């Protein structure tokens, strides 16, 4: 008789398991099993490549100088793996912003309260895979003022990369 699933198994994935997800999907992308990667000179290109009730996974390309603002993931834990190029991740802790370079092959996992900014500060394009559990439904953007994170806006979205509007504000992609 096959083993029955545990009734106490967590519904959502912790950061270490999300790293496994992003590494798995990074390998799948490298082997051509997922959509091609596109690049957009005006904004980061992104595409959801997997979603179920527990996790969603995104493929994102970054041309030089493209990046995000400081943001959280609306209570979702997450991970990203850099497939190619180098990304710079700014993490806020102790009231200070610290930059960390993330080269191809590196993975980062984080909990539900993590605030960061990811940018391509190099001269070559970068590609990464991101996973969120539970699937991403909102993001809050922040300014760092006098050592404190000040919320700017919160977006309800199932898209981790909102499209900037003409007014410079972000709006949820449909």
N, C-alpha and C positions, 0 to 999 in steps of 0.2 A: 504494500500500500504506500503511495507517495506521501511524503511529509506534507502536512497542512501548513499554510502560511501562518506565521505568528500573529495573534490578535494584538500583540503589544508592539509590533514593528512600527517605527515612526512613519508618518504619512509623508514627511518631507525629508530631503537629503541634507546632511551636514556638509560643511566646506570640503572635507577630505574626499568624500564621495563625489562632490561636484567637480573636483580636480580630475578624478577618474573620468567623468563624463566629458570634460573639455579635452582631455588628452585623447580619449577614444575618438571623438568627433574630429579632432585635428588630424588624426591618422586617416580617417575616412575622407576628409577633404583632400589631403595630400595624395591619396590613391584615386582621386577622381570620382568618388561615389556620391558626392553632393554637388550642388550647383557651382558653376564657375564663380570666381571672384571678380567683381567689377570694381572700378575706381571712378569716383566722381570728384571733379576739381572743386566743386562748390560746397559739398558737404560729405561727411563720411557715408559710404555705402554700407548697407546692412541688410541681412535677410535671415528670417527665422528658418532654421533647418530641422527643428524637431520641437514637438510640444506634446505633453500629456498632462494629466491632472496634477502631477508632482513636480515637473521640471519643464523649462523651456531652454532651448539652445539657439544661439545666434552666431552667424558668421559676419565679421565686420572688417572692412578695409580702411586704412588710414594713410592718406597721402601726407607728405611733409607739411607740418604746421597744423594739421587737423587734430582736434581733441574735444574733450568734454569740459564742462564746468564741474566744480566740486558738487557731488551728489551722493545720495544714498539710494537704496533699492527698495524702498517702501516696505521694509520688514522681511524681504527675501534674503536668504543667504546666497552667495554666489561664488563664481570662479571664472578665471580666464586663463587661456593658454595662448602664448604668442607662437604663431606658425612661422612667420617670416618677418624680418626686419627687427626693429627695436622700439619698444614703447617706453615712455617715462610715466610712472605712476606717482602722483602726489598723494600722500596719505597724511591726514591730520591726526595728531596725537599730542596731548599735553599743551594744547593751544598753539602748536607750531605745525607748519607744513614741511614735510620731508619728501624729497624727490628720490625715487628709486628706479633705476633703469632695468627694464625687463627684456632680455634678449630672446631670440627665437629658441623655442624649446622650454622656456620657463613657464611655470604655472603659479597662480596665486589663488588661494581660497580665502573666503572671508565670511564673517557672520552677518546677522541681520542689521546691526547698527553701524556697519562700516561706511565711512565717508571717504571718497577719493575723487581724483581727477585723472584721466588717462589722456596722454598726448603723444603724438609722433613728433619728436623734436629733432629727428635725424633727417638726412638728405635723401633717403630712399623710402619707398612705400613699406608699410607693415600690414600684416593680416593676423587676426586673432579670432578665437572661438570663446564665447561667453555662455555660461549656464546660470540659471536662477531657480531657486526652489524655496517656496512655492513659485510658480510662474509669475513673472513680473507684472504687477498691476498699477504701480504708482512709483514716482520718484520725487524726491524733494531736492532742490538745488539750494546751495548755500554760498554766502560770502564769509570769509574769515576776517573778523574785525576785532581788534584788541584781544586776540587770542581766543575768541569765542566764535563758534559757528552760528551765523545768523541766517535763518531760513529766508529765501527769496521768493520761492514759489513751489508749489506741489502740483504735479501733473498726474491725472489718472490716465493710465496708458497700459497697453499690453505690448508696447514697443519700447525697448530700452534706449532708443536713439531718436528722441523727438525731433521733428523738423522745425528749424527756426522760422518764425514768421517774419514778415517784412519789418515789423516794429522791434525786432531784436529779441522778442520773447519766444519761448518755445511753445509749440502746440502738439498735442498728441497726434501721431500719424494714425490713419485709419486702417 
